[in-house]
């Protein structure tokens, strides 16, 4: 089975959830990423997410204590 090719500058919400789940110790669901987007996480004009911009937003939110 071939690995899915991903562009870290343009990830779907499902791709972001899978990537974060594989990289971390806790599972991340698409619903969790959707909630972050609803809370203000940055997205590209087409609704995809840039991994670096999303990570920076998460760090900023953690620093704010949210």
Secondary structure, DSSP 8 states (H G I E B T S, - for coil): -------TTSB-HHHHHHHHHHHSSS---HHHHHHHHHTT----TTS-B-HHHHHHHHHHHHHHT-
